[in-house]
Amino acid sequence: MRKQSYERTVKLWASATDTYAWAHRTGEGWPCSTLSGRRFFAEFQDGNLVDFSLNGGRGPQDCDAHELNAFVEDAFGTSRPGEASL
Protein backbone atom coordinates (compact mmCIF):
# COMPACT_ATOMS: atom_id res chain seq x y z
CA MET A 1 0.00 0.00 0.00
CA ARG A 2 1.24 3.45 -0.86
CA LYS A 3 0.00 6.72 0.64
CA GLN A 4 0.77 10.33 -0.22
CA SER A 5 -0.39 13.25 1.90
CA TYR A 6 -0.41 16.87 0.91
CA GLU A 7 -1.89 19.88 2.67
CA ARG A 8 -5.53 19.16 1.74
CA THR A 9 -5.20 16.07 -0.46
CA VAL A 10 -4.49 12.43 0.32
CA LYS A 11 -3.89 9.66 -2.24
CA LEU A 12 -4.02 5.92 -1.57
CA TRP A 13 -2.94 3.06 -3.80
CA ALA A 14 -3.78 -0.46 -2.59
CA SER A 15 -2.63 -3.62 -4.35
CA ALA A 16 -4.67 -6.77 -4.85
CA THR A 17 -2.52 -8.36 -2.13
CA ASP A 18 -3.31 -5.47 0.26
CA THR A 19 -7.06 -5.74 -0.24
CA TYR A 20 -7.03 -9.55 0.02
CA ALA A 21 -5.02 -9.47 3.26
CA TRP A 22 -7.28 -6.77 4.72
CA ALA A 23 -10.51 -8.61 3.83
CA HIS A 24 -9.26 -11.91 5.29
CA ARG A 25 -7.83 -10.73 8.63
CA THR A 26 -8.38 -13.17 11.48
CA GLY A 27 -11.34 -12.06 13.57
CA GLU A 28 -11.79 -8.86 11.58
CA GLY A 29 -12.39 -10.11 8.05
CA TRP A 30 -14.89 -8.67 5.62
CA PRO A 31 -17.22 -11.46 4.42
CA CYS A 32 -18.40 -11.12 0.81
CA SER A 33 -15.76 -8.45 0.17
CA THR A 34 -16.08 -6.47 -3.06
CA LEU A 35 -12.49 -5.17 -2.74
CA SER A 36 -10.66 -8.40 -1.95
CA GLY A 37 -8.10 -9.26 -4.61
CA ARG A 38 -8.66 -6.02 -6.52
CA ARG A 39 -6.29 -3.07 -6.64
CA PHE A 40 -7.56 0.47 -6.31
CA PHE A 41 -6.61 4.12 -6.29
CA ALA A 42 -8.48 6.70 -4.22
CA GLU A 43 -7.91 10.43 -3.86
CA PHE A 44 -9.46 12.56 -1.13
CA GLN A 45 -9.54 16.34 -0.90
CA ASP A 46 -10.79 18.04 2.26
CA GLY A 47 -12.10 14.65 3.40
CA ASN A 48 -14.17 14.03 0.26
CA LEU A 49 -13.56 11.28 -2.28
CA VAL A 50 -12.69 13.04 -5.56
CA ASP A 51 -11.17 10.22 -7.64
CA PHE A 52 -11.46 6.43 -7.51
CA SER A 53 -10.67 3.50 -9.80
CA LEU A 54 -10.62 -0.27 -9.38
CA ASN A 55 -8.10 -2.37 -11.30
CA GLY A 56 -6.84 0.63 -13.22
CA GLY A 57 -10.34 1.47 -14.48
CA ARG A 58 -10.76 -1.88 -16.25
CA GLY A 59 -13.93 -3.84 -15.67
CA PRO A 60 -16.71 -3.09 -13.19
CA GLN A 61 -15.98 -0.12 -10.93
CA ASP A 62 -18.53 -0.95 -8.24
CA CYS A 63 -17.58 -1.68 -4.66
CA ASP A 64 -19.32 -1.48 -1.32
CA ALA A 65 -18.98 2.08 0.06
CA HIS A 66 -19.00 0.88 3.67
CA GLU A 67 -16.17 -1.51 2.91
CA LEU A 68 -14.14 1.21 1.18
CA ASN A 69 -14.69 3.53 4.16
CA ALA A 70 -13.55 0.80 6.56
CA PHE A 71 -10.41 0.10 4.49
CA VAL A 72 -9.56 3.82 4.34
CA GLU A 73 -10.16 4.24 8.08
CA ASP A 74 -7.82 1.32 8.81
CA ALA A 75 -5.18 2.81 6.49
CA PHE A 76 -5.36 6.40 7.80
CA GLY A 77 -7.08 6.20 11.19
CA THR A 78 -9.99 8.26 9.81
CA SER A 79 -12.67 7.72 7.19
CA ARG A 80 -12.17 11.31 5.92
CA PRO A 81 -8.45 11.69 5.14
CA GLY A 82 -7.24 15.10 4.06
CA GLU A 83 -9.91 16.86 6.08
CA ALA A 84 -8.60 19.82 8.04
CA SER A 85 -8.94 19.37 11.77
CA LEU A 86 -11.14 21.91 13.53
Gaussian input, Z-matrix of N, CA and C with variables (Angstrom, degrees):
# hf/3-21g

backbone

0 1
 N
 C     1     B1
 C     2     B2     1     A1
 N     3     B3     2     A2     1     D1
 C     4     B4     3     A3     2     D2
 C     5     B5     4     A4     3     D3
 N     6     B6     5     A5     4     D4
 C     7     B7     6     A6     5     D5
 C     8     B8     7     A7     6     D6
 N     9     B9     8     A8     7     D7
 C    10    B10     9     A9     8     D8
 C    11    B11    10    A10     9     D9
 N    12    B12    11    A11    10    D10
 C    13    B13    12    A12    11    D11
 C    14    B14    13    A13    12    D12
 N    15    B15    14    A14    13    D13
 C    16    B16    15    A15    14    D14
 C    17    B17    16    A16    15    D15
 N    18    B18    17    A17    16    D16
 C    19    B19    18    A18    17    D17
 C    20    B20    19    A19    18    D18
 N    21    B21    20    A20    19    D19
 C    22    B22    21    A21    20    D20
 C    23    B23    22    A22    21    D21
 N    24    B24    23    A23    22    D22
 C    25    B25    24    A24    23    D23
 C    26    B26    25    A25    24    D24
 N    27    B27    26    A26    25    D25
 C    28    B28    27    A27    26    D26
 C    29    B29    28    A28    27    D27
 N    30    B30    29    A29    28    D28
 C    31    B31    30    A30    29    D29
 C    32    B32    31    A31    30    D30
 N    33    B33    32    A32    31    D31
 C    34    B34    33    A33    32    D32
 C    35    B35    34    A34    33    D33
 N    36    B36    35    A35    34    D34
 C    37    B37    36    A36    35    D35
 C    38    B38    37    A37    36    D36
 N    39    B39    38    A38    37    D37
 C    40    B40    39    A39    38    D38
 C    41    B41    40    A40    39    D39
 N    42    B42    41    A41    40    D40
 C    43    B43    42    A42    41    D41
 C    44    B44    43    A43    42    D42
 N    45    B45    44    A44    43    D43
 C    46    B46    45    A45    44    D44
 C    47    B47    46    A46    45    D45
 N    48    B48    47    A47    46    D46
 C    49    B49    48    A48    47    D47
 C    50    B50    49    A49    48    D48
 N    51    B51    50    A50    49    D49
 C    52    B52    51    A51    50    D50
 C    53    B53    52    A52    51    D51
 N    54    B54    53    A53    52    D52
 C    55    B55    54    A54    53    D53
 C    56    B56    55    A55    54    D54
 N    57    B57    56    A56    55    D55
 C    58    B58    57    A57    56    D56
 C    59    B59    58    A58    57    D57
 N    60    B60    59    A59    58    D58
 C    61    B61    60    A60    59    D59
 C    62    B62    61    A61    60    D60
 N    63    B63    62    A62    61    D61
 C    64    B64    63    A63    62    D62
 C    65    B65    64    A64    63    D63
 N    66    B66    65    A65    64    D64
 C    67    B67    66    A66    65    D65
 C    68    B68    67    A67    66    D66
 N    69    B69    68    A68    67    D67
 C    70    B70    69    A69    68    D68
 C    71    B71    70    A70    69    D69
 N    72    B72    71    A71    70    D70
 C    73    B73    72    A72    71    D71
 C    74    B74    73    A73    72    D72
 N    75    B75    74    A74    73    D73
 C    76    B76    75    A75    74    D74
 C    77    B77    76    A76    75    D75
 N    78    B78    77    A77    76    D76
 C    79    B79    78    A78    77    D77
 C    80    B80    79    A79    78    D78
 N    81    B81    80    A80    79    D79
 C    82    B82    81    A81    80    D80
 C    83    B83    82    A82    81    D81
 N    84    B84    83    A83    82    D82
 C    85    B85    84    A84    83    D83
 C    86    B86    85    A85    84    D84
 N    87    B87    86    A86    85    D85
 C    88    B88    87    A87    86    D86
 C    89    B89    88    A88    87    D87
 N    90    B90    89    A89    88    D88
 C    91    B91    90    A90    89    D89
 C    92    B92    91    A91    90    D90
 N    93    B93    92    A92    91    D91
 C    94    B94    93    A93    92    D92
 C    95    B95    94    A94    93    D93
 N    96    B96    95    A95    94    D94
 C    97    B97    96    A96    95    D95
 C    98    B98    97    A97    96    D96
 N    99    B99    98    A98    97    D97
 C   100   B100    99    A99    98    D98
 C   101   B101   100   A100    99    D99
 N   102   B102   101   A101   100   D100
 C   103   B103   102   A102   101   D101
 C   104   B104   103   A103   102   D102
 N   105   B105   104   A104   103   D103
 C   106   B106   105   A105   104   D104
 C   107   B107   106   A106   105   D105
 N   108   B108   107   A107   106   D106
 C   109   B109   108   A108   107   D107
 C   110   B110   109   A109   108   D108
 N   111   B111   110   A110   109   D109
 C   112   B112   111   A111   110   D110
 C   113   B113   112   A112   111   D111
 N   114   B114   113   A113   112   D112
 C   115   B115   114   A114   113   D113
 C   116   B116   115   A115   114   D114
 N   117   B117   116   A116   115   D115
 C   118   B118   117   A117   116   D116
 C   119   B119   118   A118   117   D117
 N   120   B120   119   A119   118   D118
 C   121   B121   120   A120   119   D119
 C   122   B122   121   A121   120   D120
 N   123   B123   122   A122   121   D121
 C   124   B124   123   A123   122   D122
 C   125   B125   124   A124   123   D123
 N   126   B126   125   A125   124   D124
 C   127   B127   126   A126   125   D125
 C   128   B128   127   A127   126   D126
 N   129   B129   128   A128   127   D127
 C   130   B130   129   A129   128   D128
 C   131   B131   130   A130   129   D129
 N   132   B132   131   A131   130   D130
 C   133   B133   132   A132   131   D131
 C   134   B134   133   A133   132   D132
 N   135   B135   134   A134   133   D133
 C   136   B136   135   A135   134   D134
 C   137   B137   136   A136   135   D135
 N   138   B138   137   A137   136   D136
 C   139   B139   138   A138   137   D137
 C   140   B140   139   A139   138   D138
 N   141   B141   140   A140   139   D139
 C   142   B142   141   A141   140   D140
 C   143   B143   142   A142   141   D141
 N   144   B144   143   A143   142   D142
 C   145   B145   144   A144   143   D143
 C   146   B146   145   A145   144   D144
 N   147   B147   146   A146   145   D145
 C   148   B148   147   A147   146   D146
 C   149   B149   148   A148   147   D147
 N   150   B150   149   A149   148   D148
 C   151   B151   150   A150   149   D149
 C   152   B152   151   A151   150   D150
 N   153   B153   152   A152   151   D151
 C   154   B154   153   A153   152   D152
 C   155   B155   154   A154   153   D153
 N   156   B156   155   A155   154   D154
 C   157   B157   156   A156   155   D155
 C   158   B158   157   A157   156   D156
 N   159   B159   158   A158   157   D157
 C   160   B160   159   A159   158   D158
 C   161   B161   160   A160   159   D159
 N   162   B162   161   A161   160   D160
 C   163   B163   162   A162   161   D161
 C   164   B164   163   A163   162   D162
 N   165   B165   164   A164   163   D163
 C   166   B166   165   A165   164   D164
 C   167   B167   166   A166   165   D165
 N   168   B168   167   A167   166   D166
 C   169   B169   168   A168   167   D167
 C   170   B170   169   A169   168   D168
 N   171   B171   170   A170   169   D169
 C   172   B172   171   A171   170   D170
 C   173   B173   172   A172   171   D171
 N   174   B174   173   A173   172   D172
 C   175   B175   174   A174   173   D173
 C   176   B176   175   A175   174   D174
 N   177   B177   176   A176   175   D175
 C   178   B178   177   A177   176   D176
 C   179   B179   178   A178   177   D177
 N   180   B180   179   A179   178   D178
 C   181   B181   180   A180   179   D179
 C   182   B182   181   A181   180   D180
 N   183   B183   182   A182   181   D181
 C   184   B184   183   A183   182   D182
 C   185   B185   184   A184   183   D183
 N   186   B186   185   A185   184   D184
 C   187   B187   186   A186   185   D185
 C   188   B188   187   A187   186   D186
 N   189   B189   188   A188   187   D187
 C   190   B190   189   A189   188   D188
 C   191   B191   190   A190   189   D189
 N   192   B192   191   A191   190   D190
 C   193   B193   192   A192   191   D191
 C   194   B194   193   A193   192   D192
 N   195   B195   194   A194   193   D193
 C   196   B196   195   A195   194   D194
 C   197   B197   196   A196   195   D195
 N   198   B198   197   A197   196   D196
 C   199   B199   198   A198   197   D197
 C   200   B200   199   A199   198   D198
 N   201   B201   200   A200   199   D199
 C   202   B202   201   A201   200   D200
 C   203   B203   202   A202   201   D201
 N   204   B204   203   A203   202   D202
 C   205   B205   204   A204   203   D203
 C   206   B206   205   A205   204   D204
 N   207   B207   206   A206   205   D205
 C   208   B208   207   A207   206   D206
 C   209   B209   208   A208   207   D207
 N   210   B210   209   A209   208   D208
 C   211   B211   210   A210   209   D209
 C   212   B212   211   A211   210   D210
 N   213   B213   212   A212   211   D211
 C   214   B214   213   A213   212   D212
 C   215   B215   214   A214   213   D213
 N   216   B216   215   A215   214   D214
 C   217   B217   216   A216   215   D215
 C   218   B218   217   A217   216   D216
 N   219   B219   218   A218   217   D217
 C   220   B220   219   A219   218   D218
 C   221   B221   220   A220   219   D219
 N   222   B222   221   A221   220   D220
 C   223   B223   222   A222   221   D221
 C   224   B224   223   A223   222   D222
 N   225   B225   224   A224   223   D223
 C   226   B226   225   A225   224   D224
 C   227   B227   226   A226   225   D225
 N   228   B228   227   A227   226   D226
 C   229   B229   228   A228   227   D227
 C   230   B230   229   A229   228   D228
 N   231   B231   230   A230   229   D229
 C   232   B232   231   A231   230   D230
 C   233   B233   232   A232   231   D231
 N   234   B234   233   A233   232   D232
 C   235   B235   234   A234   233   D233
 C   236   B236   235   A235   234   D234
 N   237   B237   236   A236   235   D235
 C   238   B238   237   A237   236   D236
 C   239   B239   238   A238   237   D237
 N   240   B240   239   A239   238   D238
 C   241   B241   240   A240   239   D239
 C   242   B242   241   A241   240   D240
 N   243   B243   242   A242   241   D241
 C   244   B244   243   A243   242   D242
 C   245   B245   244   A244   243   D243
 N   246   B246   245   A245   244   D244
 C   247   B247   246   A246   245   D245
 C   248   B248   247   A247   246   D246
 N   249   B249   248   A248   247   D247
 C   250   B250   249   A249   248   D248
 C   251   B251   250   A250   249   D249
 N   252   B252   251   A251   250   D250
 C   253   B253   252   A252   251   D251
 C   254   B254   253   A253   252   D252
 N   255   B255   254   A254   253   D253
 C   256   B256   255   A255   254   D254
 C   257   B257   256   A256   255   D255

   B1=1.4373
   B2=1.5248
   B3=1.3110
   B4=1.4668
   B5=1.5241
   B6=1.3271
   B7=1.4577
   B8=1.5205
   B9=1.3184
   B10=1.4590
   B11=1.5171
   B12=1.3245
   B13=1.4605
   B14=1.5107
   B15=1.3032
   B16=1.4536
   B17=1.5229
   B18=1.3049
   B19=1.4578
   B20=1.5323
   B21=1.3114
   B22=1.4642
   B23=1.5190
   B24=1.3229
   B25=1.4620
   B26=1.5267
   B27=1.3118
   B28=1.4597
   B29=1.5208
   B30=1.3385
   B31=1.4658
   B32=1.5255
   B33=1.3262
   B34=1.4581
   B35=1.5167
   B36=1.3193
   B37=1.4599
   B38=1.5239
   B39=1.3196
   B40=1.4614
   B41=1.5219
   B42=1.3171
   B43=1.4673
   B44=1.5234
   B45=1.3222
   B46=1.4664
   B47=1.5227
   B48=1.3170
   B49=1.4714
   B50=1.5228
   B51=1.3417
   B52=1.4692
   B53=1.5244
   B54=1.3284
   B55=1.4630
   B56=1.5261
   B57=1.3338
   B58=1.4657
   B59=1.5268
   B60=1.3300
   B61=1.4686
   B62=1.5266
   B63=1.3299
   B64=1.4623
   B65=1.5335
   B66=1.3157
   B67=1.4618
   B68=1.5284
   B69=1.3333
   B70=1.4679
   B71=1.5285
   B72=1.3280
   B73=1.4662
   B74=1.5256
   B75=1.3098
   B76=1.4481
   B77=1.5230
   B78=1.3118
   B79=1.4569
   B80=1.5227
   B81=1.3049
   B82=1.4593
   B83=1.5272
   B84=1.3062
   B85=1.4632
   B86=1.5160
   B87=1.3100
   B88=1.4555
   B89=1.5244
   B90=1.3570
   B91=1.4712
   B92=1.5332
   B93=1.2857
   B94=1.4792
   B95=1.5258
   B96=1.3175
   B97=1.4638
   B98=1.5263
   B99=1.3398
   B100=1.4642
   B101=1.5244
   B102=1.3547
   B103=1.4695
   B104=1.5239
   B105=1.3080
   B106=1.4597
   B107=1.5281
   B108=1.3197
   B109=1.4608
   B110=1.5153
   B111=1.3126
   B112=1.4714
   B113=1.5218
   B114=1.3098
   B115=1.4594
   B116=1.5244
   B117=1.3381
   B118=1.4577
   B119=1.5158
   B120=1.3160
   B121=1.4597
   B122=1.5222
   B123=1.3165
   B124=1.4647
   B125=1.5156
   B126=1.3214
   B127=1.4625
   B128=1.5246
   B129=1.3229
   B130=1.4570
   B131=1.5172
   B132=1.3212
   B133=1.4548
   B134=1.5262
   B135=1.3242
   B136=1.4614
   B137=1.5278
   B138=1.3294
   B139=1.4540
   B140=1.5136
   B141=1.3161
   B142=1.4628
   B143=1.5234
   B144=1.3187
   B145=1.4570
   B146=1.5235
   B147=1.3399
   B148=1.4705
   B149=1.5275
   B150=1.3409
   B151=1.4661
   B152=1.5208
   B153=1.3379
   B154=1.4581
   B155=1.5152
   B156=1.3276
   B157=1.4631
   B158=1.5191
   B159=1.3239
   B160=1.4623
   B161=1.5206
   B162=1.3132
   B163=1.4610
   B164=1.5218
   B165=1.3196
   B166=1.4566
   B167=1.5170
   B168=1.3356
   B169=1.4649
   B170=1.5128
   B171=1.3369
   B172=1.4684
   B173=1.5255
   B174=1.2980
   B175=1.4579
   B176=1.5236
   B177=1.3358
   B178=1.4641
   B179=1.5281
   B180=1.3149
   B181=1.4637
   B182=1.5246
   B183=1.3195
   B184=1.4590
   B185=1.5201
   B186=1.3242
   B187=1.4560
   B188=1.5223
   B189=1.3057
   B190=1.4536
   B191=1.5291
   B192=1.3307
   B193=1.4683
   B194=1.5255
   B195=1.3246
   B196=1.4645
   B197=1.5236
   B198=1.3157
   B199=1.4631
   B200=1.5330
   B201=1.3228
   B202=1.4649
   B203=1.5232
   B204=1.3288
   B205=1.4633
   B206=1.5210
   B207=1.3339
   B208=1.4607
   B209=1.5291
   B210=1.3281
   B211=1.4665
   B212=1.5312
   B213=1.3350
   B214=1.4688
   B215=1.5314
   B216=1.3237
   B217=1.4665
   B218=1.5291
   B219=1.3281
   B220=1.4632
   B221=1.5319
   B222=1.3143
   B223=1.4661
   B224=1.5297
   B225=1.3399
   B226=1.4635
   B227=1.5219
   B228=1.3311
   B229=1.4561
   B230=1.5278
   B231=1.3238
   B232=1.4595
   B233=1.5172
   B234=1.3350
   B235=1.4628
   B236=1.5200
   B237=1.3506
   B238=1.4697
   B239=1.5276
   B240=1.3381
   B241=1.4552
   B242=1.5247
   B243=1.3146
   B244=1.4598
   B245=1.5119
   B246=1.3350
   B247=1.4597
   B248=1.5238
   B249=1.3139
   B250=1.4672
   B251=1.5150
   B252=1.3132
   B253=1.4607
   B254=1.5294
   B255=1.3223
   B256=1.4685
   B257=1.5014
   A1=107.90
   A2=114.15
   A3=119.93
   A4=108.52
   A5=116.14
   A6=121.54
   A7=109.02
   A8=116.07
   A9=122.08
   A10=107.44
   A11=115.92
   A12=120.96
   A13=109.48
   A14=114.84
   A15=122.98
   A16=106.62
   A17=117.74
   A18=120.32
   A19=112.35
   A20=118.25
   A21=122.56
   A22=113.20
   A23=117.35
   A24=121.65
   A25=110.47
   A26=115.26
   A27=122.23
   A28=107.49
   A29=116.54
   A30=121.71
   A31=108.63
   A32=115.81
   A33=121.98
   A34=109.49
   A35=115.76
   A36=122.59
   A37=106.61
   A38=117.70
   A39=122.03
   A40=108.39
   A41=115.82
   A42=120.54
   A43=110.27
   A44=115.58
   A45=120.74
   A46=110.37
   A47=117.25
   A48=121.69
   A49=110.56
   A50=117.45
   A51=121.62
   A52=111.30
   A53=116.73
   A54=119.63
   A55=111.56
   A56=117.15
   A57=120.38
   A58=110.23
   A59=116.29
   A60=120.41
   A61=110.85
   A62=117.21
   A63=121.00
   A64=110.78
   A65=117.61
   A66=121.63
   A67=113.40
   A68=117.25
   A69=120.94
   A70=112.78
   A71=117.29
   A72=120.62
   A73=109.99
   A74=116.90
   A75=121.80
   A76=109.96
   A77=116.14
   A78=121.77
   A79=114.92
   A80=118.06
   A81=121.23
   A82=111.88
   A83=116.87
   A84=120.78
   A85=112.94
   A86=115.40
   A87=121.73
   A88=107.66
   A89=117.19
   A90=120.14
   A91=111.04
   A92=117.14
   A93=123.04
   A94=111.71
   A95=116.51
   A96=121.78
   A97=112.09
   A98=115.71
   A99=120.94
   A100=111.13
   A101=116.96
   A102=121.20
   A103=113.16
   A104=117.28
   A105=121.77
   A106=112.14
   A107=115.53
   A108=120.98
   A109=114.57
   A110=117.02
   A111=121.31
   A112=108.64
   A113=116.95
   A114=119.76
   A115=108.98
   A116=115.71
   A117=117.89
   A118=111.89
   A119=114.11
   A120=123.57
   A121=106.98
   A122=116.53
   A123=120.99
   A124=108.81
   A125=115.63
   A126=121.49
   A127=108.59
   A128=115.40
   A129=122.16
   A130=109.03
   A131=116.24
   A132=121.10
   A133=106.84
   A134=115.91
   A135=121.81
   A136=111.76
   A137=116.55
   A138=121.78
   A139=115.71
   A140=117.95
   A141=122.07
   A142=111.22
   A143=116.73
   A144=121.84
   A145=108.66
   A146=116.75
   A147=120.59
   A148=113.08
   A149=117.65
   A150=120.59
   A151=107.97
   A152=116.56
   A153=121.31
   A154=109.05
   A155=116.89
   A156=120.60
   A157=109.68
   A158=115.08
   A159=123.30
   A160=108.81
   A161=116.83
   A162=122.40
   A163=112.14
   A164=116.18
   A165=120.93
   A166=114.10
   A167=116.89
   A168=120.92
   A169=114.20
   A170=116.75
   A171=120.36
   A172=109.71
   A173=116.13
   A174=120.44
   A175=112.17
   A176=115.99
   A177=120.54
   A178=111.43
   A179=116.08
   A180=121.46
   A181=112.37
   A182=116.92
   A183=120.72
   A184=111.35
   A185=115.06
   A186=121.30
   A187=107.30
   A188=115.85
   A189=121.28
   A190=109.79
   A191=117.49
   A192=121.81
   A193=111.75
   A194=117.47
   A195=120.31
   A196=110.57
   A197=115.55
   A198=120.21
   A199=110.66
   A200=117.24
   A201=120.45
   A202=110.36
   A203=117.85
   A204=120.90
   A205=111.53
   A206=117.44
   A207=121.18
   A208=110.99
   A209=117.32
   A210=121.07
   A211=109.78
   A212=116.24
   A213=121.31
   A214=110.51
   A215=116.67
   A216=119.83
   A217=110.71
   A218=117.52
   A219=120.10
   A220=111.29
   A221=117.43
   A222=121.50
   A223=112.27
   A224=117.27
   A225=121.14
   A226=114.76
   A227=117.89
   A228=120.20
   A229=112.40
   A230=117.47
   A231=123.15
   A232=108.08
   A233=116.15
   A234=118.94
   A235=111.14
   A236=117.41
   A237=121.40
   A238=110.21
   A239=117.95
   A240=119.95
   A241=111.76
   A242=115.13
   A243=120.25
   A244=113.37
   A245=116.29
   A246=119.64
   A247=108.91
   A248=115.69
   A249=120.46
   A250=109.44
   A251=116.83
   A252=119.69
   A253=109.31
   A254=115.29
   A255=120.41
   A256=110.83
   D1=139.86
   D2=179.55
   D3=-125.83
   D4=136.62
   D5=179.57
   D6=-129.41
   D7=142.09
   D8=172.50
   D9=-130.79
   D10=132.18
   D11=178.68
   D12=-121.03
   D13=134.65
   D14=175.35
   D15=-120.99
   D16=-171.89
   D17=-177.28
   D18=-57.14
   D19=-51.45
   D20=-177.43
   D21=-122.62
   D22=2.73
   D23=-174.46
   D24=-127.05
   D25=140.59
   D26=177.22
   D27=-130.98
   D28=136.41
   D29=177.90
   D30=-122.50
   D31=141.53
   D32=-178.38
   D33=-134.61
   D34=127.11
   D35=173.01
   D36=-115.70
   D37=126.42
   D38=177.89
   D39=-123.62
   D40=132.96
   D41=179.85
   D42=-83.06
   D43=168.74
   D44=175.64
   D45=-60.66
   D46=-35.57
   D47=176.98
   D48=-65.57
   D49=-41.87
   D50=178.38
   D51=-60.31
   D52=-48.19
   D53=-176.51
   D54=-69.57
   D55=-35.48
   D56=177.08
   D57=-64.54
   D58=-48.06
   D59=-179.33
   D60=-61.52
   D61=-41.49
   D62=-179.80
   D63=-64.61
   D64=-44.46
   D65=-176.77
   D66=-70.92
   D67=-18.88
   D68=-176.44
   D69=-114.93
   D70=26.52
   D71=177.94
   D72=-65.79
   D73=141.71
   D74=179.21
   D75=-64.94
   D76=124.45
   D77=177.46
   D78=76.84
   D79=-9.30
   D80=-178.96
   D81=-135.08
   D82=20.50
   D83=-176.72
   D84=-65.60
   D85=168.99
   D86=179.64
   D87=-118.55
   D88=94.06
   D89=-179.15
   D90=-59.94
   D91=144.72
   D92=179.46
   D93=57.82
   D94=38.10
   D95=-178.49
   D96=-59.47
   D97=137.31
   D98=174.57
   D99=-97.02
   D100=-7.96
   D101=178.07
   D102=-100.79
   D103=-23.95
   D104=-173.71
   D105=-53.51
   D106=126.60
   D107=178.10
   D108=77.48
   D109=9.42
   D110=179.23
   D111=-120.60
   D112=139.35
   D113=177.18
   D114=-89.58
   D115=153.55
   D116=177.50
   D117=-150.31
   D118=160.21
   D119=173.52
   D120=-124.13
   D121=135.32
   D122=176.05
   D123=-137.60
   D124=139.22
   D125=176.67
   D126=-125.34
   D127=133.26
   D128=-179.88
   D129=-121.10
   D130=138.92
   D131=174.64
   D132=-130.67
   D133=127.13
   D134=-177.28
   D135=52.27
   D136=35.35
   D137=177.94
   D138=83.02
   D139=-0.15
   D140=-179.37
   D141=-107.10
   D142=138.89
   D143=176.36
   D144=-70.20
   D145=119.93
   D146=-178.41
   D147=-115.00
   D148=-16.23
   D149=178.26
   D150=-152.69
   D151=140.41
   D152=-178.82
   D153=-156.37
   D154=137.59
   D155=171.50
   D156=-149.71
   D157=141.92
   D158=175.44
   D159=-103.32
   D160=136.12
   D161=176.55
   D162=49.94
   D163=43.13
   D164=177.23
   D165=66.83
   D166=21.11
   D167=179.60
   D168=86.09
   D169=3.07
   D170=179.88
   D171=-92.52
   D172=136.14
   D173=177.58
   D174=79.61
   D175=-170.12
   D176=-178.64
   D177=-59.13
   D178=139.81
   D179=-178.34
   D180=-107.35
   D181=12.38
   D182=-178.75
   D183=-84.33
   D184=139.92
   D185=169.78
   D186=-151.13
   D187=163.10
   D188=-179.84
   D189=-72.85
   D190=123.22
   D191=-177.19
   D192=-63.19
   D193=-37.23
   D194=179.31
   D195=-65.04
   D196=-39.28
   D197=178.35
   D198=-66.05
   D199=-44.23
   D200=177.61
   D201=-60.66
   D202=-44.33
   D203=177.96
   D204=-60.11
   D205=-41.64
   D206=179.49
   D207=-65.15
   D208=-41.77
   D209=178.53
   D210=-61.81
   D211=-47.34
   D212=-178.78
   D213=-63.00
   D214=-41.17
   D215=179.37
   D216=-64.09
   D217=-39.90
   D218=176.40
   D219=-65.43
   D220=-35.79
   D221=-178.54
   D222=-73.52
   D223=-38.18
   D224=-173.03
   D225=-114.92
   D226=-10.52
   D227=-176.67
   D228=81.40
   D229=6.22
   D230=176.43
   D231=-153.02
   D232=151.36
   D233=177.48
   D234=-88.80
   D235=-1.59
   D236=179.77
   D237=-128.84
   D238=66.72
   D239=-178.67
   D240=-65.12
   D241=147.87
   D242=179.55
   D243=87.08
   D244=-5.78
   D245=179.95
   D246=-79.01
   D247=132.92
   D248=178.71
   D249=-66.64
   D250=136.84
   D251=177.66
   D252=-77.45
   D253=144.31
   D254=-177.60
   D255=-87.56

